[in-house]
Amino acid sequence: MGDSDLVSEGQGVGPANYRTLAHDPVFWKSIRNTAELVGLYIPVSLLLGLAVALLLNKPIRGIGFYRACFLVPFVASAAAEGLLMAFVFDKDFGVVNGLLTRTGLPAQGFLDDPSQAMLVITGIFVWTQFGFNVVIYLAALQEIPKEVMEAASIDGAGPWRTFRHIVVPSVRSISLFLAVWGLIDCLQFFDLLLTTTKGGPVNSTITIVYYVWQLAFEYFTAGYGAAVAYTLFAGSLATIVVGLVFGRRKGFLL
């Protein structure tokens, strides 16, 4: 592994970058934040996506408009959405704090509060991405044969039993796919951070991808940043392989 500032010629430093990595508190903080993002984002986005897909799978007036509304945040620019949310959650002039103070509730720090910033960022991320889950789940629900649903209704199966014994088994493989997709999204999480918190306050929202960018293009330690990137690649590959093997053994995949 070489060490480079992206301007001068790099120098070989052997495994020194990896030894430094093991004792880097910001690196471990970025790992914890990324793990927290994964742990919050994946279950919330899957459950919310399936719930909305079930609602949109019903014959209601204007269904095309409602479907489009949930998809728009996914196809919009993440950078633009980040700038918008930075204004909405601004602690001094934001819309949310304005509504809170009007109702007599105390204003919150949101993106400027280390104890709240990661939760707010995760909420914004869910809002921007779960529309993809809605579309995929909706397609899976529409593939369930109507005869099966009608037979369940004739047999007296209520909504809960129908959901548990027909819907859930029908979307298991789709759920695994969306979980892996969500994991990849979390590991690539960058745009919203760049336009909102920039990893702050006090590294409370820094993720491993943002740390790689920061090392290479803010601190100009490209060699060390590459060491972090290779570590991210190895960890991501191992996690995805384990998830797919687990899914195959449990019958989520054919």
N, C-alpha and C positions, 0 to 999 in steps of 0.2 A: 504493500500500500504506500502510495506516495503522498507527500504533503505539498499543497499548492495554494497560492493566493489568487489564481486565475489570471495573473499578469506575468509574473516571473516564471522561470522554468522550475518545475516541480522537483522535489528531492525524495528519494526512497527513505522511508522511516521504518520499514518492516511492520511488525504487529503493534507498534507503539500507540497508534490511534485506537486500537481495540482495547489496549490496557487502560488508556485514558477513559474510554467509554464506560468501563466497568465502575469507575469512581466519579462519573459526571452526574451531579444531582439534577441538572436540567434534563438530561436524557431520561433519567428514571421518572422524572415528573411528567415528561411528554408521554412516556409509556403508560403511566397511570391514567392520565387524562384521556388518551386514546382508548384504553380499556373501558373507562367510564362511559365514553361516548358510545362504544359498541354495546355495552351492557344496557344502556338506556335506549338508544336509537332502535336497535333491531326488534326487541319485543313490542315497543310502542308502535313503531311503524307497521309491523305485521298485523297486530291486533286492530289498529285503527284502519289500515287498508282493507282488511277483511270485513270489518263492520260496515264501512262505507260502501264496499262492493255489494254486500248483501242488501243494503238499502237501495242502491242504484240498479239492482237486478229486478226491481219491481216495476210493473207497468204504470208509471205515474206521468202526469202531463209535464212537458218540458224536460224530459229525462236527458235529452242530448245536451241541453244547456248546463244542467247540473254536472254531468260528466266532464264537460269542458272546463268548468270552474275548478274542479279538483286537479285537472291536468295542467292548467296554465302555470302554476308555480314551478312545476317540474321542468317545463320547457323554457321558462324564462331564464335570463342571465343570472347566475349565482352572485356575481359581483354586484349587479344592480340591486338584487334583493338584499344583499348585505348592507349596502348603503342606505336602503329604505329602512331596514330594521334597526340600523344604528341610530337613525333619527327617531323612529317610533319608541325605542327603549332608552333614549337619552335621559339621564337622570335629572337634568335641569329643564329641558324644553320638550321632552318626549310626550307623545300622545297618551301613552299608558299612564305615566305619572300624573298628567293633567286630569285624566279621568279618576284616578285614585284620590287625588286631593279634592276634587269636586264632590266626591261621595263621602268625604271625611276620613278617609284612610291615609296612613302615612306614605309619603313618597318612598320609592325603593331605589337602590343603587343599580340594580340590573347588571348591565355589562361593565359597570365600574366597580362592582362589589365582588371581591374574590370568592365569596361564599355563594353567590348567585349566578355568576357569569357563565359557568359551564352548563348549568341547567337551562338558562335562557338560550344559549347557543344551540344546545341540543334540541330545544323546542323549535327554534327557527329552522334547524336542519330537517326535522321531521316534517314541518310545514312545506318545505321546498321539495322534498323527495317522495313523500308517501303517495302522491298521486300516481307514480309509476306502479306501486303495489296495488293500488285500486284498479288500474287498467288490467294488470295481469290476473288478479283475482277474479275480476269481472268476466274475463274471457274464460277462466276455468269454470266458473259457476254456470256459464251459459253452455258449457259442454256436458253438464250433467243431464242425462236423458230425462225428458219430462215424464216418461212412463214410470221411472223410478220414484220421482217425487209424488206422482199421483197415486202409486201403489202404497207409498208410506202414509199418505193422507187417508186412503181408504182403510188401511189397517189400524187407523186411530193414532198414529204417531203424532205427537204434538210438535211445536216448533223446536223445543230443546232436543228431543230425541231425533228429529230429522237432522238438525244441525250436527249433533254428536255422531250419529251413525251413518250419515250420508255425505253431508257437506265436508266435515273434517277429513275423512279418509280420501275424499276426492281431491282435496287441495294439499295433501301432505307433501307430495313431491314439489309442487309449486312453492310451498312455504320454505322448503329447504333451499330451492333455487334463489328465492328472494332473500333468505337469510345470508347466503353466500354473497349475493349481489350487494346487500347492505353492508356486509363486512368489508368488501372492497371499497365501497363508497366512503366508509369511515376511515379506512387506512389512507385514502386519497384526500381527506378533508382539508381543504386549503382556502378556497375562494372566499367563503364567508368569514373566515378568521382574518384574512388580509384586509377586508373592507369593514370589519367591525372592531374586534379587540386587539388584533395583531399579536395574539398569544397572551395578552395581559388580562387583567391587571396582575402583576407579580407572577407571571407565568401560570396563572390559574386556568387558562384555556389553551395553552400551547400543546399542539399535537406533534407527533413524530415527524410527519411530512413538513409541517411548518418549521420545525426545528432544523430539518435538513436544508430548507430554503434559507433560513436565517444564517446558518453556518456558512453556506456557500456565497450568498449574495449580500449579506449585511456585515458579517465578520470576516469574509474573504478567507475562510479556512476550508477550501474545497476538499482537501484530502480527508480531513476529519468528517466533513459532511458526507463524503462518499462512504466512509466507514459506517456511519449511521444509516445511510440508504441501503447498503448491503445487508446490514443487520435487519432492517425493516423487511427487505425482500425475503430473506431466509425465514423470518418469523411468520410473515404473511403466507408464504408457500406452505410451511408446515401446518399452520392453522387451517388453511383451506383443505389440504389433503386429509387431515384428521377429520374435519367436518364431513367431507364426502364419504370417507370410509365408514364413519359412524352412521351416516344416512343410509348407505347401502346395506349395512348389517341390520339396521332397524326396519328395513323395508321401505324407506322413503324414496329410494331409487331402484329402478329395475336392474 
